[in-house]
Structures are given as structure tokens and as C-alpha cells.
Amino acid sequence: MAMTTSSNKWKLTTFPSLTTNTTRKRMERVRVFSVQNSKTANLSAATRRRIILPISEDGYRIAEFLSHPSGIEALLNSKSLESYEWIESNTYRCILPKFQLLNIEAAPVMDLRVIPTEQDCTVEMVSCKFQGSVLMESQNEHFSAFMTNRVTWNTTDSSEPFVEADVNIDFTVELYSAPFTYLPISAVEGPGNLMMQALVDRLVNLLLQQIMQDYDKWANEQCKNVS
């Protein structure tokens, strides 16, 4: 932009290329500023819960049940999900209920792999993304997640037979955009960890309840089929 005179009057003249270059440099500075001010938050939750198996005169078939489609549905905790669908062998896409963090709403979408054996059954997270606001979905390229849910059981010892779930979840999130970059890490990790732990505790309790309910229903159906 420059000053020129015409008929003894001052007039502003704009040079488009100069304006464009200035704008581009300003945008580049903003991007560099965002990267330089990015932070990393670590969120985690873990819980181990068990539930007593009801006494059965016909023996316990929990390993067989957890390899059955009804057992896999119970392992996915399907009643606590918004929806789920089969993707490929032993892998399912699960959409969890929406939650709010710092007044921003999102729904986790997880691909889970179910690995049943005679001794245990493990549910592993293959991938995880967020559905929701543009801000939350933009975080999908800036975080990593790890989750395992190992379900074990004991039906042979003299102690009470039980089913146990051991769940561990870890998130590493890069905070690169406002309003997160303006906050101390503790302002994100504090409420984030509390929210995740409360969610995991609730989901594990519901998981064990669903396993017991579905196992009892399945076992009764097997007895009817035999008779």
C-alpha cells in the first residue's frame, strides 16, 4: 500500500501482491505459533472388577459362552453403546455415548478386536477416533490411544467361581489449538482423568452385569436345546 497525490489530494493505492504476501506471512506465523505452543496431555484410567458366578449343577461353560456370538456381544458391552457393527474377522466398530470435556461434546468411535481362548478373552483397541464438533474431530490426527480389556474366570478352585475384567486405557493427546493451548496441562489432565476413570468404572460394572445376564440366558437356552 502506498500514498499517491492527484490534484493536490492524497490517495491510498493498494499493491495486491504485497497484501497477499503479507497475509500469507501472517498466517504462517500463526501456524508456527500454534505448533510451538502445542502441549501434550496424558490421560489414563484402569480398573479391575469381578463378579461371582451363580452356582450351576450342570457345570460352568463360561469359556464356551465367551466364544459364542452372544458372548462376544456381551464382551463388547453392547447395551452401553450407541451402536456397533461387524467390520471383519473378530473386529467390531463401536460408537460410545457422547461426553463433554470443557463444554465440547464428542463421541468416541472405537474399532475393537475380540480374541477368545480357553483361558481368557481379550478385547483390544485397534483404532479410536472422535465424532462431534469440528474442533474435536480435528484432534483425530493429534492423539494416540491404547486399550485392553482382559476377561478371566475361575471355575475350578474351591473358592467361589468368578469372572473378572481388567481394563486399562491410555490416551496421549497433542493440544495444538485454542482453547486448549491457553490452558495449563493440569487443567486438561485433571478433569480428563476424572471423566475417563468415572466412565471406565461405570462401563466395567455394566460389562460384568451384561456378561452374567447374557451367560445365564445362554446357559438356559443350551439346557432347553439338550432336553
Secondary structure, DSSP 8 states (H G I E B T S, - for coil): -EEEEETTEEEEE--HHHHHHHHHHHHHHHHHHHHHT-EEEEEEEEEEEEEE----TT---HHHHHHSHHHHHHHTTGGGSSEEEEEETTEEEEE---EEETTEEEEEEEEEEEEE-SSEEEEEEEEEEEEESHHHHGGGGGEEEEEEEEEEEE-SSSS--EEEEEEEEEEEEEE-STTGGGS-HHHHHHHHHHHHHHHHHHHHHHHHHHHHHHHHHHHHHHHHHH-
